Amino acid sequence: MSKFDIENLKNTWQNQQVKPKYNTHEILQMLNKKSRNYVKYIYWVSLVEFILFFAITLFYVFKGNENEPFYQLMATLGIEKNSNIEANFENLHFLLEIVSIIIGAFFVIRFYLQMKKVHCEDNLKKFISKIIAFRKTVRAFIIANIVVIACYFVLVIIGIRYLINEQNIELSSSVKTGLLIAVIVAILVSGIMIWLYYKIIYGILLNRLNTTLKQLQDIEKQ
């Protein structure tokens, strides 16, 4: 019985699968490939986002009533709408859309050019510097989009304030308070939604890219 147990143990040990061992060079190649894949994913996500935003912009341009919520707010505040106000606001809205499209196109092209520069064959230090540069570009892209949205709200508020003063409209304290609360809530909700969007879409990929980058930097220090 004892002999059987020993033989059985020997057979079990011999049949065990030996886990493959990777040397530093092989690990480095795998990490480089993972990093390049994450860079590609971010590029394709930004491209899809740009195409969708462009399509939505065209849809509302042809639909023609994209500024209706603003006009409803004007009516609530007692601001009289005229052709001059409509033209100015539509021009402002169109300008911001064009700026957004230009920013989106700029970063899509920049992502593409940086992606093409990231080569697994680069030496480690050069590869890491390219990944860091790409990561900075992604963060700049996120900040630029948030700034555009913030500018839109600021310009709308300034426009409403100007129209109220121009038409000598006296608002009650309750209306002023309600307007202030509505503006604060709109800014907060928009900010949270934008933050969540980029946190989910780009944050996951950036976190994985950061993890891989840290591993590459650890190898470089060895």
C-alpha positions in Angstrom: 0.0 0.0 0.0 2.8 2.3 0.9 4.6 1.5 -2.4 1.5 2.2 -4.3 1.2 5.6 -2.7 4.8 6.5 -3.5 4.4 5.4 -7.1 1.1 7.3 -7.4 2.8 10.4 -6.0 5.7 10.1 -8.4 3.3 9.8 -11.4 1.2 12.7 -10.2 4.4 14.8 -9.8 5.7 13.8 -13.3 2.3 14.6 -14.9 2.1 18.1 -13.5 2.3 20.9 -16.0 5.3 23.0 -15.7 4.3 26.7 -15.9 6.3 28.5 -18.6 8.9 30.9 -17.4 9.4 34.2 -19.2 12.6 36.1 -19.3 12.7 39.9 -18.9 12.8 40.5 -22.7 9.7 38.4 -23.2 7.8 40.1 -20.4 8.9 43.5 -21.9 7.5 42.5 -25.3 4.2 41.5 -23.8 3.9 44.7 -21.9 4.8 46.8 -24.9 2.2 45.0 -27.0 -0.5 45.6 -24.3 0.4 49.3 -24.1 0.1 49.6 -27.9 -3.2 47.9 -27.8 -4.6 50.3 -25.2 -3.3 53.2 -27.3 -5.2 51.8 -30.3 -8.4 51.3 -28.2 -8.3 55.0 -27.0 -7.8 56.2 -30.6 -10.7 54.2 -32.0 -13.0 55.3 -29.1 -12.1 58.9 -29.8 -12.7 58.4 -33.5 -16.2 56.9 -32.9 -17.0 59.7 -30.4 -16.0 62.3 -33.0 -18.1 60.7 -35.7 -21.1 60.4 -33.4 -20.8 64.0 -32.2 -20.5 65.2 -35.8 -23.6 63.2 -36.9 -25.6 64.5 -33.9 -24.6 68.1 -34.8 -25.7 67.7 -38.4 -29.0 66.2 -37.2 -29.8 69.1 -35.0 -28.7 71.6 -37.7 -31.1 70.2 -40.2 -33.8 69.7 -37.6 -33.7 73.4 -36.8 -35.1 73.5 -33.2 -32.0 72.7 -31.2 -32.2 76.1 -29.4 -35.8 75.8 -28.3 -34.9 75.1 -24.6 -33.0 78.5 -24.5 -36.0 80.3 -26.0 -38.3 78.7 -23.5 -36.0 79.9 -20.7 -36.1 83.4 -22.2 -39.9 83.3 -22.2 -40.0 82.2 -18.6 -37.8 85.2 -17.6 -40.0 87.6 -19.6 -37.4 88.2 -22.3 -38.9 89.2 -25.6 -37.5 87.2 -28.5 -36.7 88.8 -31.8 -34.9 88.0 -35.0 -31.7 89.7 -33.8 -31.6 87.6 -30.6 -32.3 84.4 -32.5 -29.5 85.1 -35.0 -27.0 86.0 -32.3 -27.7 82.9 -30.2 -27.8 80.6 -33.2 -24.4 82.0 -34.4 -23.0 81.5 -31.0 -24.3 78.0 -30.8 -23.0 77.2 -34.2 -19.6 78.6 -33.4 -19.3 76.4 -30.3 -20.3 73.4 -32.3 -17.6 74.2 -34.9 -15.0 74.7 -32.1 -16.0 71.3 -30.6 -15.7 69.6 -34.0 -12.3 71.3 -34.6 -11.1 70.2 -31.2 -12.4 66.7 -31.8 -10.7 66.4 -35.2 -7.5 67.9 -33.8 -7.2 65.3 -31.1 -8.3 62.4 -33.3 -5.5 63.3 -35.7 -3.1 63.8 -32.9 -4.0 60.4 -31.3 -3.5 58.7 -34.7 -0.1 60.3 -35.3 1.1 59.4 -31.7 -0.3 55.9 -32.1 1.7 55.4 -35.3 4.9 56.5 -33.4 4.4 53.9 -30.7 6.5 50.9 -31.8 7.1 47.7 -29.8 10.6 47.6 -31.3 11.6 50.9 -29.6 14.0 50.8 -26.8 12.4 50.8 -23.4 13.1 54.5 -22.4 11.9 55.8 -25.8 8.8 53.6 -25.6 7.9 54.8 -22.1 8.3 58.5 -23.2 5.9 58.0 -26.1 3.3 56.3 -23.8 3.6 59.2 -21.3 3.2 61.7 -24.1 0.1 59.9 -25.4 -1.4 59.8 -21.9 -0.9 63.6 -21.6 -2.7 64.1 -24.9 -5.7 62.0 -23.6 -5.9 64.1 -20.5 -5.7 67.3 -22.5 -8.5 66.0 -24.7 -10.7 65.5 -21.7 -9.9 68.9 -20.2 -10.6 70.6 -23.6 -14.1 69.1 -23.8 -14.9 70.1 -20.3 -13.7 73.6 -21.0 -15.9 73.9 -24.1 -19.0 72.8 -22.1 -18.1 75.2 -19.3 -17.7 78.1 -21.8 -21.1 77.3 -23.3 -22.8 77.7 -20.0 -20.9 80.8 -19.1 -21.7 82.5 -22.4 -25.4 81.5 -22.1 -25.6 83.0 -18.6 -23.8 86.2 -19.8 -26.2 86.4 -22.7 -29.3 86.1 -20.5 -27.9 88.7 -18.1 -27.3 91.1 -21.0 -30.8 90.6 -22.4 -32.4 91.2 -19.0 -30.5 94.5 -18.5 -31.1 95.6 -22.1 -34.9 95.0 -21.9 -35.0 96.5 -18.4 -36.6 93.4 -16.9 -37.1 93.4 -13.1 -37.0 89.9 -11.7 -38.4 89.1 -8.3 -36.1 87.7 -5.7 -37.8 84.2 -6.0 -37.2 84.2 -9.8 -33.5 85.2 -9.3 -33.0 82.5 -6.7 -34.7 79.9 -8.8 -32.6 80.9 -11.8 -29.4 80.8 -9.8 -30.3 77.3 -8.4 -31.2 76.1 -11.9 -27.9 77.3 -13.3 -25.9 75.7 -10.5 -27.8 72.4 -10.8 -27.3 72.4 -14.6 -23.6 73.0 -14.3 -23.2 70.4 -11.6 -25.3 67.8 -13.4 -23.4 68.5 -16.7 -20.1 68.3 -14.9 -20.9 65.0 -13.2 -22.2 63.5 -16.5 -19.1 64.6 -18.4 -16.8 63.3 -15.6 -18.7 60.0 -15.5 -18.6 59.6 -19.3 -14.8 60.2 -19.5 -14.2 58.2 -16.3 -16.0 55.2 -17.8 -14.9 55.5 -21.4 -11.4 56.7 -21.1 -10.7 56.2 -17.4 -10.7 52.4 -17.7 -8.3 52.4 -20.6 -6.1 55.0 -19.0 -5.9 53.1 -15.7 -4.8 49.9 -17.6 -2.3 51.9 -19.6 -1.0 53.5 -16.4 -0.6 50.0 -14.8 1.3 48.7 -17.8 3.4 51.9 -17.8 4.3 51.4 -14.2 5.4 47.8 -14.9 7.6 49.1 -17.7 9.1 51.7 -15.5 9.8 49.1 -12.9 11.6 47.0 -15.5 13.6 50.0 -16.6 14.9 50.5 -13.0 16.2 47.0 -12.8 
